[in-house]
């Protein structure tokens, strides 16, 4: 059974809200399946307080499951895992909420945020938003969040195969949104400095349907491109009357724990909103021969990301 993911309950009084969040994080990091996974790789989870246990898993996952080493996901190393390690990874991924799509719990949202990513995500995540709209979910204002990250590695050839004519994530997401929602007209465009560098930003606003595609700037442009946290905060700061809003966040199932924890930390708590994070359906993910499949190594990498997301959320909330 999938463990309940942490959420910031705006419908609860402050004391109960914080207690519920603490319990959610504690339950996730103390999952028997996560402990079993660590043991499979020779690391026995110690009996520690939650903050210390999060730190322990952070260090162990760095040593055992960090195959990216700072690179983009499609450029990560491919480890040689045993059958036992593979089985343990898949079992933990299922328990921790990384392997299966889950439908939204509400029929109506004030905002729907579609997270950017590699080029497939720029096609399949907007497609899932349209799927939800077609089956009766009221999405509110749809906002696709990304940045000016250049396409790299196999993304360039894949973009051609998917008929996406773009050189960066923002362009790919704009094309994906336009295709999924049958948008024909030109957007209302707001731009930053026009450089498409780490400090630049751009917004395409469409009226029919009401949606926007955003390239957010990096909060540390001298060092890196914009990350998910930058896009959350930039959008939140520019959006009025968020207090009490219900927000649906769309990503792939494998990224739900990490990106959901980040959204809880940087959006829900900061702006006083209720954020629900869901992964796309198999139907939306289906790109025929170009459909992305995730390996046990991919799940191990994103379990590490989930651990780091839970740790950051816990430290900001309770230290």
Secondary structure, DSSP 8 states (H G I E B T S, - for coil): ---------TTS-HHHHHHHHHHHHHHHHT-HHHHHHHHHTT-------HHHHHHHHHHHHHHHH--STTS-GGG-------HHHHHHHHHHHHHHT-SS----S-SB-SEEEEE--SHHHHHHHHHHHHHHHHTT-B--EEEEEE---B--TTHHHHHHHTT---SBHHHHHHHHHHHHTT--S--EEEESSSS-STT--EEEEETTTTEEEEE---TTTTT----HHHHHHHHHHHSSS-TT-EEEEEE-GGGHHHHHHHHIIIIIHHHT-EEEEEE--HHHH--GGG-----HHHHHHHHHHHHHHHHHHHHHHH-
